[in-house]
Amino acid sequence: MRKIGFIGLLLVLGLGLVVSAAPKISVGAPVYNFGAVIEGIAVVHTFVLKNVGDEPLTIGDVQVSCGCTTTSLSKSTLAPGESVDLAVTFDSAGFSGEMTKNIYVESNDPTTPKFILQLVGTVNRPQAYNIAVSDLNYLFYLLIDLRTPEEYATSHFLGAINIPYEKLVDWTPRLPKGVLIILYDEDGTLSDQAAQTLNETGFPEAKSLLGGLNEWVRQFKDKFIQYKTAE
C-alpha cells in the first residue's frame, strides 16, 4: 500500500514538472519614460524581449497605440535564455500633454499571452516658427525641369533640377521613390509623357505640371523667379 502511495506521489510530482515547463516573456524595463519633448520630435526606444522560461517562446502579433510604429523582429521564436530587440518609434506630431503609449506583444507565454510595454512622458507645444521633420517629409517634393540646359539656364523654378527629357530614362534608377515628383517643360507636352512613363515604371507619385512653365507665368507672373546667364 505504501509502495502504491509513493508511486502516486512521484506521478503527481512528475506531472507538476511537466506543467511548469513553459515559455515566459520578460523585459528588463517594460516602461520607458522619455521625459519631455517638443511636439514633432520622434521618440525612439529599443525594448529587449527575453525568454526566461524553459520552453521556446513564439512571439506573434505586435500592436501599437496611435502614433507609434515598430520595426520587424529579427526572429519570432526564442529558445530559453534568448532575446530579441524590438525598436519602437513614437512620432509626437499632433500630440500634446501627458502621454502613455502602449505596445502589446502577443506570445505563447501561458501566463502573459499579451505583454504590455509603455512609452510615457510629456509632449510640449512647439514655437510658431518650428516645423516637424515629419511635416517636412510630407511637404517634400522633387521638381524636375525637362527642357534643354540652355532653356533651363535662361529661366527656371527655384529649386528645380535640370534633366532634359531625352536623358530622363538614364536618371530613373537614381530618382527617389515614395516622393512627390513634379515634372515640367514649356507647355506640359513633354512632362505629360514623362509622368506617364514614370507612373508605369514604379513612380506613382510622379506628376506633370498642367500647362507647364507658360501656365505658371500666366497665373503668377509677379512671383516667377528668373535666372539669366551672365552676359
Secondary structure in CASP SS format (residue, H / E / C, confidence):
PFRMAT SS
TARGET T0000
AUTHOR 0000-0000-0000
METHOD secondary structure of the structure
MODEL  1
M C 1.00
R H 1.00
K H 1.00
I H 1.00
G H 1.00
F H 1.00
I H 1.00
G H 1.00
L H 1.00
L H 1.00
L H 1.00
V H 1.00
L H 1.00
G H 1.00
L H 1.00
G H 1.00
L H 1.00
V H 1.00
V H 1.00
S H 1.00
A C 1.00
A C 1.00
P C 1.00
K C 1.00
I E 1.00
S E 1.00
V E 1.00
G C 1.00
A C 1.00
P C 1.00
V E 1.00
Y E 1.00
N E 1.00
F E 1.00
G E 1.00
A E 1.00
V E 1.00
I E 1.00
E C 1.00
G C 1.00
I C 1.00
A E 1.00
V E 1.00
V E 1.00
H E 1.00
T E 1.00
F E 1.00
V E 1.00
L E 1.00
K E 1.00
N E 1.00
V C 1.00
G C 1.00
D C 1.00
E C 1.00
P C 1.00
L E 1.00
T E 1.00
I E 1.00
G E 1.00
D E 1.00
V E 1.00
Q E 1.00
V E 1.00
S C 1.00
C C 1.00
G C 1.00
C E 1.00
T E 1.00
T E 1.00
T C 1.00
S C 1.00
L C 1.00
S C 1.00
K C 1.00
S C 1.00
T E 1.00
L E 1.00
A C 1.00
P C 1.00
G C 1.00
E C 1.00
S E 1.00
V E 1.00
D E 1.00
L E 1.00
A E 1.00
V E 1.00
T E 1.00
F E 1.00
D E 1.00
S C 1.00
A C 1.00
G C 1.00
F C 1.00
S C 1.00
G E 1.00
E E 1.00
M E 1.00
T E 1.00
K E 1.00
N E 1.00
I E 1.00
Y E 1.00
V E 1.00
E E 1.00
S E 1.00
N C 1.00
D C 1.00
P C 1.00
T C 1.00
T C 1.00
P C 1.00
K E 1.00
F E 1.00
I E 1.00
L E 1.00
Q E 1.00
L E 1.00
V E 1.00
G E 1.00
T E 1.00
V E 1.00
N E 1.00
R C 1.00
P C 1.00
Q C 1.00
A C 1.00
Y C 1.00
N C 1.00
I C 1.00
A C 1.00
V H 1.00
S H 1.00
D H 1.00
L H 1.00
N H 1.00
Y H 1.00
L H 1.00
F C 1.00
Y E 1.00
L E 1.00
L E 1.00
I E 1.00
D E 1.00
L C 1.00
R C 1.00
T C 1.00
P H 1.00
E H 1.00
E H 1.00
Y H 1.00
A H 1.00
T H 1.00
S C 1.00
H C 1.00
F C 1.00
L C 1.00
G C 1.00
A C 1.00
I E 1.00
N E 1.00
I C 1.00
P C 1.00
Y H 1.00
E H 1.00
K H 1.00
L H 1.00
V H 1.00
D H 1.00
W H 1.00
T H 1.00
P H 1.00
R H 1.00
L C 1.00
P C 1.00
K C 1.00
G C 1.00
V C 1.00
L E 1.00
I E 1.00
I E 1.00
L E 1.00
Y E 1.00
D C 1.00
E C 1.00
D C 1.00
G C 1.00
T H 1.00
L H 1.00
S H 1.00
D H 1.00
Q H 1.00
A H 1.00
A H 1.00
Q H 1.00
T H 1.00
L H 1.00
N H 1.00
E H 1.00
T C 1.00
G C 1.00
F C 1.00
P C 1.00
E C 1.00
A E 1.00
K E 1.00
S E 1.00
L C 1.00
L C 1.00
G C 1.00
G H 1.00
L H 1.00
N H 1.00
E H 1.00
W H 1.00
V H 1.00
R H 1.00
Q H 1.00
F C 1.00
K H 1.00
D H 1.00
K H 1.00
F C 1.00
I C 1.00
Q C 1.00
Y C 1.00
K C 1.00
T C 1.00
A C 1.00
E C 1.00
END
